[in-house]
Amino acid sequence: MANYFTERRADEDIKYFRDRLSAITWDMPDDIHGKIIDELSTTLGGKVFRFNTRIELAKWEIGSLRSNDLTRPFV
């Protein structure tokens, strides 16, 4: 198991969308895109978000996989 924290600055993500680097923005009309970016900048600009990421690994016995019985994890 791994557990770690990361931080993301909202301004970096807003810039990503402002620059239309995401495919979801490519077909968006300019006026709507501008309103969304303005709203994001107003409400989230300057903020830093901290995320806790937890990674876990689960393994099963090969026999359980073959029989589709995934209720018996092998630890």
N, CA, C, O and CB atoms as a CASP TS submission, in Angstrom:
PFRMAT TS
TARGET T0000
AUTHOR 0000-0000-0000
METHOD Language model
MODEL 1
PARENT N/A
ATOM      1  N   MET     1       0.844  -1.165   0.000  1.00  0.00           N
ATOM      2  CA  MET     1       0.000   0.000   0.000  1.00  0.00           C
ATOM      3  C   MET     1       0.896   1.237   0.000  1.00  0.00           C
ATOM      4  O   MET     1       1.912   1.287   0.693  1.00  0.00           O
ATOM      5  CB  MET     1      -0.964  -0.007   1.217  1.00  0.00           C
ATOM      6  N   ALA     2       0.505   2.212  -0.776  1.00  0.00           N
ATOM      7  CA  ALA     2       1.203   3.497  -0.793  1.00  0.00           C
ATOM      8  C   ALA     2       0.179   4.591  -0.526  1.00  0.00           C
ATOM      9  O   ALA     2      -0.950   4.535  -1.014  1.00  0.00           O
ATOM     10  CB  ALA     2       1.941   3.733  -2.159  1.00  0.00           C
ATOM     11  N   ASN     3       0.581   5.569   0.243  1.00  0.00           N
ATOM     12  CA  ASN     3      -0.301   6.671   0.594  1.00  0.00           C
ATOM     13  C   ASN     3       0.525   7.950   0.507  1.00  0.00           C
ATOM     14  O   ASN     3       1.542   8.081   1.189  1.00  0.00           O
ATOM     15  CB  ASN     3      -0.932   6.480   2.028  1.00  0.00           C
ATOM     16  N   TYR     4       0.092   8.893  -0.329  1.00  0.00           N
ATOM     17  CA  TYR     4       0.868  10.122  -0.463  1.00  0.00           C
ATOM     18  C   TYR     4      -0.051  11.298  -0.813  1.00  0.00           C
ATOM     19  O   TYR     4      -1.169  11.110  -1.293  1.00  0.00           O
ATOM     20  CB  TYR     4       1.965   9.953  -1.539  1.00  0.00           C
ATOM     21  N   PHE     5       0.441  12.495  -0.566  1.00  0.00           N
ATOM     22  CA  PHE     5      -0.308  13.716  -0.851  1.00  0.00           C
ATOM     23  C   PHE     5       0.308  14.427  -2.052  1.00  0.00           C
ATOM     24  O   PHE     5       1.525  14.434  -2.234  1.00  0.00           O
ATOM     25  CB  PHE     5      -0.329  14.651   0.385  1.00  0.00           C
ATOM     26  N   THR     6      -0.558  15.021  -2.862  1.00  0.00           N
ATOM     27  CA  THR     6      -0.117  15.866  -3.958  1.00  0.00           C
ATOM     28  C   THR     6      -0.917  17.162  -3.900  1.00  0.00           C
ATOM     29  O   THR     6      -2.017  17.207  -3.350  1.00  0.00           O
ATOM     30  CB  THR     6      -0.289  15.149  -5.338  1.00  0.00           C
ATOM     31  N   GLU     7      -0.351  18.203  -4.473  1.00  0.00           N
ATOM     32  CA  GLU     7      -1.036  19.485  -4.534  1.00  0.00           C
ATOM     33  C   GLU     7      -1.173  19.912  -5.982  1.00  0.00           C
ATOM     34  O   GLU     7      -0.280  19.689  -6.799  1.00  0.00           O
ATOM     35  CB  GLU     7      -0.285  20.557  -3.718  1.00  0.00           C
ATOM     36  N   ARG     8      -2.306  20.530  -6.289  1.00  0.00           N
ATOM     37  CA  ARG     8      -2.546  21.074  -7.620  1.00  0.00           C
ATOM     38  C   ARG     8      -3.009  22.511  -7.467  1.00  0.00           C
ATOM     39  O   ARG     8      -3.857  22.819  -6.629  1.00  0.00           O
ATOM     40  CB  ARG     8      -3.594  20.227  -8.404  1.00  0.00           C
ATOM     41  N   ARG     9      -2.454  23.367  -8.268  1.00  0.00           N
ATOM     42  CA  ARG     9      -2.859  24.763  -8.297  1.00  0.00           C
ATOM     43  C   ARG     9      -3.967  24.922  -9.328  1.00  0.00           C
ATOM     44  O   ARG     9      -3.817  24.551 -10.492  1.00  0.00           O
ATOM     45  CB  ARG     9      -1.654  25.696  -8.619  1.00  0.00           C
ATOM     46  N   ALA    10      -5.083  25.482  -8.871  1.00  0.00           N
ATOM     47  CA  ALA    10      -6.232  25.652  -9.760  1.00  0.00           C
ATOM     48  C   ALA    10      -5.858  26.477 -10.983  1.00  0.00           C
ATOM     49  O   ALA    10      -6.352  26.216 -12.080  1.00  0.00           O
ATOM     50  CB  ALA    10      -7.392  26.315  -9.015  1.00  0.00           C
ATOM     51  N   ASP    11      -4.987  27.475 -10.806  1.00  0.00           N
ATOM     52  CA  ASP    11      -4.614  28.336 -11.930  1.00  0.00           C
ATOM     53  C   ASP    11      -3.968  27.550 -13.076  1.00  0.00           C
ATOM     54  O   ASP    11      -4.139  27.904 -14.243  1.00  0.00           O
ATOM     55  CB  ASP    11      -3.661  29.424 -11.454  1.00  0.00           C
ATOM     56  N   GLU    12      -3.233  26.494 -12.752  1.00  0.00           N
ATOM     57  CA  GLU    12      -2.615  25.685 -13.800  1.00  0.00           C
ATOM     58  C   GLU    12      -3.679  24.946 -14.612  1.00  0.00           C
ATOM     59  O   GLU    12      -3.592  24.864 -15.837  1.00  0.00           O
ATOM     60  CB  GLU    12      -1.620  24.683 -13.189  1.00  0.00           C
ATOM     61  N   ASP    13      -4.678  24.411 -13.918  1.00  0.00           N
ATOM     62  CA  ASP    13      -5.743  23.700 -14.617  1.00  0.00           C
ATOM     63  C   ASP    13      -6.619  24.670 -15.410  1.00  0.00           C
ATOM     64  O   ASP    13      -7.053  24.350 -16.517  1.00  0.00           O
ATOM     65  CB  ASP    13      -6.598  22.907 -13.620  1.00  0.00           C
ATOM     66  N   ILE    14      -6.880  25.845 -14.851  1.00  0.00           N
ATOM     67  CA  ILE    14      -7.671  26.844 -15.566  1.00  0.00           C
ATOM     68  C   ILE    14      -6.951  27.248 -16.851  1.00  0.00           C
ATOM     69  O   ILE    14      -7.577  27.375 -17.904  1.00  0.00           O
ATOM     70  CB  ILE    14      -7.930  28.086 -14.673  1.00  0.00           C
ATOM     71  N   LYS    15      -5.649  27.447 -16.764  1.00  0.00           N
ATOM     72  CA  LYS    15      -4.863  27.805 -17.958  1.00  0.00           C
ATOM     73  C   LYS    15      -4.933  26.699 -19.003  1.00  0.00           C
ATOM     74  O   LYS    15      -5.031  26.975 -20.198  1.00  0.00           O
ATOM     75  CB  LYS    15      -3.391  28.080 -17.580  1.00  0.00           C
ATOM     76  N   TYR    16      -4.884  25.469 -18.560  1.00  0.00           N
ATOM     77  CA  TYR    16      -4.987  24.316 -19.460  1.00  0.00           C
ATOM     78  C   TYR    16      -6.279  24.385 -20.276  1.00  0.00           C
ATOM     79  O   TYR    16      -6.273  24.175 -21.489  1.00  0.00           O
ATOM     80  CB  TYR    16      -4.931  22.995 -18.658  1.00  0.00           C
ATOM     81  N   PHE    17      -7.379  24.682 -19.593  1.00  0.00           N
ATOM     82  CA  PHE    17      -8.654  24.782 -20.290  1.00  0.00           C
ATOM     83  C   PHE    17      -8.764  26.087 -21.082  1.00  0.00           C
ATOM     84  O   PHE    17      -9.345  26.104 -22.167  1.00  0.00           O
ATOM     85  CB  PHE    17      -9.803  24.676 -19.295  1.00  0.00           C
ATOM     86  N   ARG    18      -8.218  27.166 -20.554  1.00  0.00           N
ATOM     87  CA  ARG    18      -8.231  28.448 -21.271  1.00  0.00           C
ATOM     88  C   ARG    18      -7.519  28.303 -22.620  1.00  0.00           C
ATOM     89  O   ARG    18      -7.980  28.833 -23.630  1.00  0.00           O
ATOM     90  CB  ARG    18      -7.554  29.563 -20.419  1.00  0.00           C
ATOM     91  N   ASP    19      -6.402  27.587 -22.630  1.00  0.00           N
ATOM     92  CA  ASP    19      -5.618  27.393 -23.845  1.00  0.00           C
ATOM     93  C   ASP    19      -6.200  26.318 -24.762  1.00  0.00           C
ATOM     94  O   ASP    19      -5.627  26.000 -25.804  1.00  0.00           O
ATOM     95  CB  ASP    19      -4.201  27.034 -23.483  1.00  0.00           C
ATOM     96  N   ARG    20      -7.327  25.772 -24.365  1.00  0.00           N
ATOM     97  CA  ARG    20      -8.048  24.742 -25.140  1.00  0.00           C
ATOM     98  C   ARG    20      -7.177  23.526 -25.445  1.00  0.00           C
ATOM     99  O   ARG    20      -7.190  22.996 -26.556  1.00  0.00           O
ATOM    100  CB  ARG    20      -8.562  25.337 -26.448  1.00  0.00           C
ATOM    101  N   LEU    21      -6.429  23.100 -24.446  1.00  0.00           N
ATOM    102  CA  LEU    21      -5.591  21.919 -24.605  1.00  0.00           C
ATOM    103  C   LEU    21      -6.381  20.624 -24.397  1.00  0.00           C
ATOM    104  O   LEU    21      -5.909  19.542 -24.746  1.00  0.00           O
ATOM    105  CB  LEU    21      -4.424  21.978 -23.633  1.00  0.00           C
ATOM    106  N   SER    22      -7.562  20.739 -23.837  1.00  0.00           N
ATOM    107  CA  SER    22      -8.431  19.587 -23.624  1.00  0.00           C
ATOM    108  C   SER    22      -9.428  19.472 -24.777  1.00  0.00           C
ATOM    109  O   SER    22     -10.018  20.466 -25.197  1.00  0.00           O
ATOM    110  CB  SER    22      -9.175  19.702 -22.269  1.00  0.00           C
ATOM    111  N   ALA    23      -9.606  18.272 -25.275  1.00  0.00           N
ATOM    112  CA  ALA    23     -10.512  18.044 -26.404  1.00  0.00           C
ATOM    113  C   ALA    23     -11.945  18.473 -26.088  1.00  0.00           C
ATOM    114  O   ALA    23     -12.694  18.816 -27.003  1.00  0.00           O
ATOM    115  CB  ALA    23     -10.492  16.573 -26.798  1.00  0.00           C
ATOM    116  N   ILE    24     -12.339  18.462 -24.816  1.00  0.00           N
ATOM    117  CA  ILE    24     -13.720  18.842 -24.494  1.00  0.00           C
ATOM    118  C   ILE    24     -13.988  20.319 -24.765  1.00  0.00           C
ATOM    119  O   ILE    24     -15.144  20.742 -24.788  1.00  0.00           O
ATOM    120  CB  ILE    24     -14.021  18.529 -23.035  1.00  0.00           C
ATOM    121  N   THR    25     -12.943  21.101 -24.967  1.00  0.00           N
ATOM    122  CA  THR    25     -13.131  22.532 -25.233  1.00  0.00           C
ATOM    123  C   THR    25     -13.075  22.875 -26.723  1.00  0.00           C
ATOM    124  O   THR    25     -13.407  23.999 -27.099  1.00  0.00           O
ATOM    125  CB  THR    25     -12.078  23.330 -24.495  1.00  0.00           C
ATOM    126  N   TRP    26     -12.675  21.959 -27.557  1.00  0.00           N
ATOM    127  CA  TRP    26     -12.401  22.270 -28.952  1.00  0.00           C
ATOM    128  C   TRP    26     -13.625  22.739 -29.734  1.00  0.00           C
ATOM    129  O   TRP    26     -13.517  23.644 -30.561  1.00  0.00           O
ATOM    130  CB  TRP    26     -11.825  21.073 -29.619  1.00  0.00           C
ATOM    131  N   ASP    27     -14.761  22.148 -29.486  1.00  0.00           N
ATOM    132  CA  ASP    27     -15.975  22.514 -30.226  1.00  0.00           C
ATOM    133  C   ASP    27     -16.851  23.508 -29.467  1.00  0.00           C
ATOM    134  O   ASP    27     -17.940  23.855 -29.926  1.00  0.00           O
ATOM    135  CB  ASP    27     -16.782  21.269 -30.540  1.00  0.00           C
ATOM    136  N   MET    28     -16.388  23.959 -28.327  1.00  0.00           N
ATOM    137  CA  MET    28     -17.174  24.867 -27.510  1.00  0.00           C
ATOM    138  C   MET    28     -17.139  26.281 -28.113  1.00  0.00           C
ATOM    139  O   MET    28     -16.066  26.789 -28.438  1.00  0.00           O
ATOM    140  CB  MET    28     -16.647  24.877 -26.052  1.00  0.00           C
ATOM    141  N   PRO    29     -18.301  26.908 -28.261  1.00  0.00           N
ATOM    142  CA  PRO    29     -18.317  28.278 -28.781  1.00  0.00           C
ATOM    143  C   PRO    29     -17.507  29.225 -27.887  1.00  0.00           C
ATOM    144  O   PRO    29     -17.474  29.064 -26.667  1.00  0.00           O
ATOM    145  CB  PRO    29     -19.764  28.782 -28.905  1.00  0.00           C
ATOM    146  N   ASP    30     -16.860  30.207 -28.508  1.00  0.00           N
ATOM    147  CA  ASP    30     -15.970  31.126 -27.791  1.00  0.00           C
ATOM    148  C   ASP    30     -16.661  31.842 -26.635  1.00  0.00           C
ATOM    149  O   ASP    30     -16.070  32.002 -25.568  1.00  0.00           O
ATOM    150  CB  ASP    30     -15.409  32.149 -28.749  1.00  0.00           C
ATOM    151  N   ASP    31     -17.912  32.276 -26.834  1.00  0.00           N
ATOM    152  CA  ASP    31     -18.586  33.031 -25.769  1.00  0.00           C
ATOM    153  C   ASP    31     -18.856  32.156 -24.550  1.00  0.00           C
ATOM    154  O   ASP    31     -18.690  32.607 -23.416  1.00  0.00           O
ATOM    155  CB  ASP    31     -19.903  33.622 -26.287  1.00  0.00           C
ATOM    156  N   ILE    32     -19.266  30.923 -24.768  1.00  0.00           N
ATOM    157  CA  ILE    32     -19.518  30.004 -23.644  1.00  0.00           C
ATOM    158  C   ILE    32     -18.198  29.634 -22.976  1.00  0.00           C
ATOM    159  O   ILE    32     -18.100  29.605 -21.749  1.00  0.00           O
ATOM    160  CB  ILE    32     -20.260  28.719 -24.127  1.00  0.00           C
ATOM    161  N   HIS    33     -17.201  29.356 -23.779  1.00  0.00           N
ATOM    162  CA  HIS    33     -15.885  29.023 -23.234  1.00  0.00           C
ATOM    163  C   HIS    33     -15.371  30.164 -22.351  1.00  0.00           C
ATOM    164  O   HIS    33     -14.878  29.923 -21.250  1.00  0.00           O
ATOM    165  CB  HIS    33     -14.881  28.732 -24.377  1.00  0.00           C
ATOM    166  N   GLY    34     -15.487  31.391 -22.829  1.00  0.00           N
ATOM    167  CA  GLY    34     -15.036  32.550 -22.060  1.00  0.00           C
ATOM    168  C   GLY    34     -15.768  32.695 -20.735  1.00  0.00           C
ATOM    169  O   GLY    34     -15.157  33.017 -19.716  1.00  0.00           O
ATOM    170  N   LYS    35     -17.080  32.459 -20.746  1.00  0.00           N
ATOM    171  CA  LYS    35     -17.864  32.555 -19.500  1.00  0.00           C
ATOM    172  C   LYS    35     -17.428  31.498 -18.486  1.00  0.00           C
ATOM    173  O   LYS    35     -17.311  31.772 -17.291  1.00  0.00           O
ATOM    174  CB  LYS    35     -19.370  32.400 -19.799  1.00  0.00           C
ATOM    175  N   ILE    36     -17.193  30.301 -18.982  1.00  0.00           N
ATOM    176  CA  ILE    36     -16.766  29.218 -18.086  1.00  0.00           C
ATOM    177  C   ILE    36     -15.401  29.536 -17.486  1.00  0.00           C
ATOM    178  O   ILE    36     -15.201  29.372 -16.283  1.00  0.00           O
ATOM    179  CB  ILE    36     -16.718  27.868 -18.842  1.00  0.00           C
ATOM    180  N   ILE    37     -14.470  29.983 -18.305  1.00  0.00           N
ATOM    181  CA  ILE    37     -13.129  30.316 -17.815  1.00  0.00           C
ATOM    182  C   ILE    37     -13.211  31.462 -16.817  1.00  0.00           C
ATOM    183  O   ILE    37     -12.535  31.429 -15.789  1.00  0.00           O
ATOM    184  CB  ILE    37     -12.190  30.688 -18.988  1.00  0.00           C
ATOM    185  N   ASP    38     -14.027  32.476 -17.100  1.00  0.00           N
ATOM    186  CA  ASP    38     -14.195  33.595 -16.160  1.00  0.00           C
ATOM    187  C   ASP    38     -14.740  33.108 -14.821  1.00  0.00           C
ATOM    188  O   ASP    38     -14.272  33.532 -13.765  1.00  0.00           O
ATOM    189  CB  ASP    38     -15.134  34.661 -16.753  1.00  0.00           C
ATOM    190  N   GLU    39     -15.728  32.220 -14.865  1.00  0.00           N
ATOM    191  CA  GLU    39     -16.323  31.693 -13.627  1.00  0.00           C
ATOM    192  C   GLU    39     -15.312  30.854 -12.846  1.00  0.00           C
ATOM    193  O   GLU    39     -15.212  30.973 -11.624  1.00  0.00           O
ATOM    194  CB  GLU    39     -17.573  30.848 -13.948  1.00  0.00           C
ATOM    195  N   LEU    40     -14.575  30.018 -13.544  1.00  0.00           N
ATOM    196  CA  LEU    40     -13.549  29.218 -12.870  1.00  0.00           C
ATOM    197  C   LEU    40     -12.480  30.114 -12.241  1.00  0.00           C
ATOM    198  O   LEU    40     -12.049  29.881 -11.111  1.00  0.00           O
ATOM    199  CB  LEU    40     -12.898  28.235 -13.862  1.00  0.00           C
ATOM    200  N   SER    41     -12.065  31.126 -12.973  1.00  0.00           N
ATOM    201  CA  SER    41     -11.040  32.043 -12.461  1.00  0.00           C
ATOM    202  C   SER    41     -11.533  32.791 -11.231  1.00  0.00           C
ATOM    203  O   SER    41     -10.786  32.989 -10.273  1.00  0.00           O
ATOM    204  CB  SER    41     -10.625  33.041 -13.544  1.00  0.00           C
ATOM    205  N   THR    42     -12.794  33.205 -11.265  1.00  0.00           N
ATOM    206  CA  THR    42     -13.371  33.954 -10.144  1.00  0.00           C
ATOM    207  C   THR    42     -13.521  33.084  -8.898  1.00  0.00           C
ATOM    208  O   THR    42     -13.195  33.515  -7.792  1.00  0.00           O
ATOM    209  CB  THR    42     -14.731  34.528 -10.539  1.00  0.00           C
ATOM    210  N   THR    43     -14.009  31.872  -9.080  1.00  0.00           N
ATOM    211  CA  THR    43     -14.305  31.028  -7.920  1.00  0.00           C
ATOM    212  C   THR    43     -13.114  30.201  -7.433  1.00  0.00           C
ATOM    213  O   THR    43     -13.017  29.903  -6.243  1.00  0.00           O
ATOM    214  CB  THR    43     -15.437  30.107  -8.252  1.00  0.00           C
ATOM    215  N   LEU    44     -12.207  29.827  -8.339  1.00  0.00           N
ATOM    216  CA  LEU    44     -11.116  28.923  -7.948  1.00  0.00           C
ATOM    217  C   LEU    44      -9.721  29.511  -8.110  1.00  0.00           C
ATOM    218  O   LEU    44      -8.749  28.950  -7.604  1.00  0.00           O
ATOM    219  CB  LEU    44     -11.202  27.670  -8.746  1.00  0.00           C
ATOM    220  N   GLY    45      -9.618  30.632  -8.808  1.00  0.00           N
ATOM    221  CA  GLY    45      -8.313  31.226  -9.065  1.00  0.00           C
ATOM    222  C   GLY    45      -7.519  31.470  -7.793  1.00  0.00           C
ATOM    223  O   GLY    45      -8.052  31.983  -6.809  1.00  0.00           O
ATOM    224  N   GLY    46      -6.251  31.103  -7.815  1.00  0.00           N
ATOM    225  CA  GLY    46      -5.372  31.300  -6.671  1.00  0.00           C
ATOM    226  C   GLY    46      -5.428  30.202  -5.620  1.00  0.00           C
ATOM    227  O   GLY    46      -4.613  30.199  -4.698  1.00  0.00           O
ATOM    228  N   LYS    47      -6.356  29.282  -5.733  1.00  0.00           N
ATOM    229  CA  LYS    47      -6.488  28.218  -4.725  1.00  0.00           C
ATOM    230  C   LYS    47      -5.556  27.053  -5.034  1.00  0.00           C
ATOM    231  O   LYS    47      -5.204  26.792  -6.185  1.00  0.00           O
ATOM    232  CB  LYS    47      -7.943  27.721  -4.653  1.00  0.00           C
ATOM    233  N   VAL    48      -5.176  26.374  -3.978  1.00  0.00           N
ATOM    234  CA  VAL    48      -4.357  25.166  -4.081  1.00  0.00           C
ATOM    235  C   VAL    48      -5.154  24.041  -3.443  1.00  0.00           C
ATOM    236  O   VAL    48      -5.665  24.184  -2.332  1.00  0.00           O
ATOM    237  CB  VAL    48      -2.944  25.345  -3.388  1.00  0.00           C
ATOM    238  N   PHE    49      -5.256  22.931  -4.142  1.00  0.00           N
ATOM    239  CA  PHE    49      -5.994  21.783  -3.639  1.00  0.00           C
ATOM    240  C   PHE    49      -5.023  20.665  -3.316  1.00  0.00           C
ATOM    241  O   PHE    49      -4.095  20.382  -4.074  1.00  0.00           O
ATOM    242  CB  PHE    49      -7.051  21.312  -4.660  1.00  0.00           C
ATOM    243  N   ARG    50      -5.254  20.038  -2.181  1.00  0.00           N
ATOM    244  CA  ARG    50      -4.396  18.942  -1.725  1.00  0.00           C
ATOM    245  C   ARG    50      -5.191  17.645  -1.803  1.00  0.00           C
ATOM    246  O   ARG    50      -6.319  17.561  -1.319  1.00  0.00           O
ATOM    247  CB  ARG    50      -3.872  19.192  -0.267  1.00  0.00           C
ATOM    248  N   PHE    51      -4.583  16.638  -2.421  1.00  0.00           N
ATOM    249  CA  PHE    51      -5.235  15.357  -2.611  1.00  0.00           C
ATOM    250  C   PHE    51      -4.455  14.257  -1.898  1.00  0.00           C
ATOM    251  O   PHE    51      -3.225  14.228  -1.924  1.00  0.00           O
ATOM    252  CB  PHE    51      -5.372  15.040  -4.105  1.00  0.00           C
ATOM    253  N   ASN    52      -5.182  13.375  -1.275  1.00  0.00           N
ATOM    254  CA  ASN    52      -4.596  12.188  -0.666  1.00  0.00           C
ATOM    255  C   ASN    52      -4.815  11.040  -1.629  1.00  0.00           C
ATOM    256  O   ASN    52      -5.954  10.696  -1.943  1.00  0.00           O
ATOM    257  CB  ASN    52      -5.219  11.883   0.744  1.00  0.00           C
ATOM    258  N   THR    53      -3.735  10.448  -2.098  1.00  0.00           N
ATOM    259  CA  THR    53      -3.817   9.323  -3.023  1.00  0.00           C
ATOM    260  C   THR    53      -3.394   8.063  -2.298  1.00  0.00           C
ATOM    261  O   THR    53      -2.356   8.032  -1.636  1.00  0.00           O
ATOM    262  CB  THR    53      -2.939   9.558  -4.278  1.00  0.00           C
ATOM    263  N   ARG    54      -4.194   7.040  -2.425  1.00  0.00           N
ATOM    264  CA  ARG    54      -3.902   5.767  -1.782  1.00  0.00           C
ATOM    265  C   ARG    54      -3.921   4.689  -2.853  1.00  0.00           C
ATOM    266  O   ARG    54      -4.904   4.538  -3.578  1.00  0.00           O
ATOM    267  CB  ARG    54      -4.924   5.452  -0.640  1.00  0.00           C
ATOM    268  N   ILE    55      -2.839   3.946  -2.946  1.00  0.00           N
ATOM    269  CA  ILE    55      -2.733   2.874  -3.930  1.00  0.00           C
ATOM    270  C   ILE    55      -2.661   1.550  -3.178  1.00  0.00           C
ATOM    271  O   ILE    55      -1.842   1.375  -2.276  1.00  0.00           O
ATOM    272  CB  ILE    55      -1.483   3.069  -4.859  1.00  0.00           C
ATOM    273  N   GLU    56      -3.520   0.637  -3.559  1.00  0.00           N
ATOM    274  CA  GLU    56      -3.524  -0.691  -2.957  1.00  0.00           C
ATOM    275  C   GLU    56      -3.455  -1.730  -4.060  1.00  0.00           C
ATOM    276  O   GLU    56      -3.930  -1.495  -5.171  1.00  0.00           O
ATOM    277  CB  GLU    56      -4.782  -0.905  -2.074  1.00  0.00           C
ATOM    278  N   LEU    57      -2.878  -2.854  -3.764  1.00  0.00           N
ATOM    279  CA  LEU    57      -2.746  -3.934  -4.716  1.00  0.00           C
ATOM    280  C   LEU    57      -3.465  -5.161  -4.168  1.00  0.00           C
ATOM    281  O   LEU    57      -3.260  -5.552  -3.019  1.00  0.00           O
ATOM    282  CB  LEU    57      -1.257  -4.240  -5.007  1.00  0.00           C
ATOM    283  N   ALA    58      -4.299  -5.755  -4.992  1.00  0.00           N
ATOM    284  CA  ALA    58      -4.995  -6.983  -4.603  1.00  0.00           C
ATOM    285  C   ALA    58      -4.546  -8.109  -5.531  1.00  0.00           C
ATOM    286  O   ALA    58      -4.375  -7.901  -6.732  1.00  0.00           O
ATOM    287  CB  ALA    58      -6.553  -6.796  -4.659  1.00  0.00           C
ATOM    288  N   LYS    59      -4.357  -9.293  -4.973  1.00  0.00           N
ATOM    289  CA  LYS    59      -3.962 -10.456  -5.763  1.00  0.00           C
ATOM    290  C   LYS    59      -4.942 -11.588  -5.485  1.00  0.00           C
ATOM    291  O   LYS    59      -5.519 -11.677  -4.401  1.00  0.00           O
ATOM    292  CB  LYS    59      -2.498 -10.891  -5.437  1.00  0.00           C
ATOM    293  N   TRP    60      -5.121 -12.444  -6.473  1.00  0.00           N
ATOM    294  CA  TRP    60      -5.951 -13.622  -6.295  1.00  0.00           C
ATOM    295  C   TRP    60      -5.180 -14.849  -6.710  1.00  0.00           C
ATOM    296  O   TRP    60      -4.255 -14.776  -7.518  1.00  0.00           O
ATOM    297  CB  TRP    60      -7.252 -13.507  -7.093  1.00  0.00           C
ATOM    298  N   GLU    61      -5.575 -15.992  -6.143  1.00  0.00           N
ATOM    299  CA  GLU    61      -4.991 -17.253  -6.567  1.00  0.00           C
ATOM    300  C   GLU    61      -5.471 -17.558  -7.980  1.00  0.00           C
ATOM    301  O   GLU    61      -6.611 -17.250  -8.329  1.00  0.00           O
ATOM    302  CB  GLU    61      -5.362 -18.404  -5.588  1.00  0.00           C
ATOM    303  N   ILE    62      -4.617 -18.155  -8.788  1.00  0.00           N
ATOM    304  CA  ILE    62      -4.956 -18.444 -10.177  1.00  0.00           C
ATOM    305  C   ILE    62      -6.202 -19.320 -10.271  1.00  0.00           C
ATOM    306  O   ILE    62      -6.993 -19.170 -11.202  1.00  0.00           O
ATOM    307  CB  ILE    62      -3.781 -19.125 -10.878  1.00  0.00           C
ATOM    308  N   GLY    63      -6.381 -20.218  -9.333  1.00  0.00           N
ATOM    309  CA  GLY    63      -7.566 -21.076  -9.342  1.00  0.00           C
ATOM    310  C   GLY    63      -8.843 -20.282  -9.179  1.00  0.00           C
ATOM    311  O   GLY    63      -9.864 -20.612  -9.783  1.00  0.00           O
ATOM    312  N   SER    64      -8.798 -19.251  -8.378  1.00  0.00           N
ATOM    313  CA  SER    64      -9.969 -18.401  -8.185  1.00  0.00           C
ATOM    314  C   SER    64     -10.293 -17.637  -9.461  1.00  0.00           C
ATOM    315  O   SER    64     -11.462 -17.429  -9.786  1.00  0.00           O
ATOM    316  CB  SER    64      -9.740 -17.424  -7.024  1.00  0.00           C
ATOM    317  N   LEU    65      -9.259 -17.221 -10.182  1.00  0.00           N
ATOM    318  CA  LEU    65      -9.484 -16.500 -11.429  1.00  0.00           C
ATOM    319  C   LEU    65     -10.103 -17.418 -12.479  1.00  0.00           C
ATOM    320  O   LEU    65     -11.019 -17.025 -13.201  1.00  0.00           O
ATOM    321  CB  LEU    65      -8.168 -15.907 -11.949  1.00  0.00           C
ATOM    322  N   ARG    66      -9.594 -18.634 -12.552  1.00  0.00           N
ATOM    323  CA  ARG    66     -10.114 -19.575 -13.552  1.00  0.00           C
ATOM    324  C   ARG    66     -11.563 -19.934 -13.275  1.00  0.00           C
ATOM    325  O   ARG    66     -12.346 -20.114 -14.208  1.00  0.00           O
ATOM    326  CB  ARG    66      -9.266 -20.843 -13.584  1.00  0.00           C
ATOM    327  N   SER    67     -11.926 -20.039 -12.007  1.00  0.00           N
ATOM    328  CA  SER    67     -13.302 -20.425 -11.679  1.00  0.00           C
ATOM    329  C   SER    67     -14.210 -19.208 -11.538  1.00  0.00           C
ATOM    330  O   SER    67     -15.391 -19.339 -11.214  1.00  0.00           O
ATOM    331  CB  SER    67     -13.328 -21.243 -10.390  1.00  0.00           C
ATOM    332  N   ASN    68     -13.648 -18.017 -11.784  1.00  0.00           N
ATOM    333  CA  ASN    68     -14.394 -16.760 -11.627  1.00  0.00           C
ATOM    334  C   ASN    68     -14.850 -16.532 -10.187  1.00  0.00           C
ATOM    335  O   ASN    68     -15.784 -15.769  -9.937  1.00  0.00           O
ATOM    336  CB  ASN    68     -15.604 -16.754 -12.552  1.00  0.00           C
ATOM    337  N   ASP    69     -14.186 -17.196  -9.249  1.00  0.00           N
ATOM    338  CA  ASP    69     -14.506 -16.984  -7.839  1.00  0.00           C
ATOM    339  C   ASP    69     -13.536 -15.938  -7.295  1.00  0.00           C
ATOM    340  O   ASP    69     -12.482 -16.282  -6.759  1.00  0.00           O
ATOM    341  CB  ASP    69     -14.419 -18.327  -7.017  1.00  0.00           C
ATOM    342  N   LEU    70     -13.889 -14.674  -7.433  1.00  0.00           N
ATOM    343  CA  LEU    70     -13.012 -13.595  -6.994  1.00  0.00           C
ATOM    344  C   LEU    70     -13.315 -13.160  -5.564  1.00  0.00           C
ATOM    345  O   LEU    70     -12.877 -12.101  -5.115  1.00  0.00           O
ATOM    346  CB  LEU    70     -13.138 -12.409  -7.930  1.00  0.00           C
ATOM    347  N   THR    71     -14.075 -14.000  -4.856  1.00  0.00           N
ATOM    348  CA  THR    71     -14.403 -13.657  -3.468  1.00  0.00           C
ATOM    349  C   THR    71     -13.308 -14.099  -2.504  1.00  0.00           C
ATOM    350  O   THR    71     -13.344 -13.752  -1.323  1.00  0.00           O
ATOM    351  CB  THR    71     -15.732 -14.293  -3.066  1.00  0.00           C
ATOM    352  N   ARG    72     -12.336 -14.862  -2.999  1.00  0.00           N
ATOM    353  CA  ARG    72     -11.263 -15.367  -2.142  1.00  0.00           C
ATOM    354  C   ARG    72      -9.957 -14.697  -2.518  1.00  0.00           C
ATOM    355  O   ARG    72      -9.177 -15.284  -3.268  1.00  0.00           O
ATOM    356  CB  ARG    72     -11.135 -16.902  -2.254  1.00  0.00           C
ATOM    357  N   PRO    73      -9.684 -13.494  -2.031  1.00  0.00           N
ATOM    358  CA  PRO    73      -8.405 -12.857  -2.357  1.00  0.00           C
ATOM    359  C   PRO    73      -7.248 -13.579  -1.701  1.00  0.00           C
ATOM    360  O   PRO    73      -7.374 -14.106  -0.596  1.00  0.00           O
ATOM    361  CB  PRO    73      -8.410 -11.395  -1.930  1.00  0.00           C
ATOM    362  N   PHE    74      -6.130 -13.598  -2.386  1.00  0.00           N
ATOM    363  CA  PHE    74      -4.889 -14.169  -1.860  1.00  0.00           C
ATOM    364  C   PHE    74      -4.023 -13.013  -1.390  1.00  0.00           C
ATOM    365  O   PHE    74      -3.668 -12.140  -2.182  1.00  0.00           O
ATOM    366  CB  PHE    74      -4.141 -15.043  -2.939  1.00  0.00           C
ATOM    367  N   VAL    75      -3.686 -13.001  -0.124  1.00  0.00           N
ATOM    368  CA  VAL    75      -2.882 -11.893   0.433  1.00  0.00           C
ATOM    369  C   VAL    75      -1.526 -12.381   0.811  1.00  0.00           C
ATOM    370  O   VAL    75      -0.703 -11.604   1.296  1.00  0.00           O
ATOM    371  CB  VAL    75      -3.560 -11.263   1.649  1.00  0.00           C
TER
END
